[in-house]
C-alpha cells in the first residue's frame, strides 16, 4: 500500500478531529482552576488529551472488533476488514498511552495519580455495552474525566473543585445524550447482535426522550456552574446559546454527521468561551 494510502487509512481509523469534542471542555476545566494557564501547560494538556483520546478510541476499536464485524455500519472499519492489523492497532494504543502519560508527567508527576482511573475508564466503557442499556452514561463519565484532569493539571489539588465537578456533570450528560442519538442508527443491529443500548432496549422514540432528558439536566449543570463560579452577561449568553445548540442537535438528529460532529464541536467551543468570559 502506498504511503499516502496508508496515511489515509490511519487517519480514518484514528479520527483525530473528534478530539474537538473533548478538548474545549478540558481547557474549560483548566481555566476553572484559577491560576493563569501557561503556554507550556496548555501545550502539554493538548498532547496528553490527544494521546489519551487516541488510546481510548484504539481500545474501543480493539475490544469491539468482533461486534463491529457484525454491524453493517461498522463492518468496513479497518480492524474487521484487516486493513490495519491487530498488532498495529495495539502498538498505536501503546504509543498514544505513553505520549499521554509522558505529557501528564511533564506537567507534574502528581498528575499520574489520575492515570489508572482514566485508563480504567477507557477499558470499562466498551465492556459496558455487553452489560447494560445505560452504556451511554459510561461514555459520558469517561469524557467527563477530561475537564477534571484539566483542572488538576493546573491546580495540582482538589481545592475549589466544585465548579469543575459541575462542568463534569454537564459533560457526562451532554456526551451520554448525543451517544443515544448516535446509537439510534444501530437499533436493529444491536438487537440482533445482543449489544446493549437504550434504542435497542426501549426503541428509538423512547430513547430520544431519555436523551432529551439528559440534555435538559446538562443545561441545569451549566446554570449551576454559572451561579457557582462565573458572572457577567457574556458568559450567561454563551451558556444560553449552548442550550439552543442542544435544541438544534435534536432537531437535526436525522442528519447525524451534522448533529454529531458540527453541533458537538460548536457546543464544546461555546462552553469554553462562556467559562473564559465568566
PyMOL commands that set and color helices and strands:
alter all, ss='L'
color gray80, all
select helices_A, chain A and resi 3-14+16-31+39-63+65-70+78-81+86-107+109-128+135-155+162-193+198-202+204-229+233-251+256-277
alter helices_A, ss='H'
color red, helices_A
deselect
rebuild
show_as cartoon
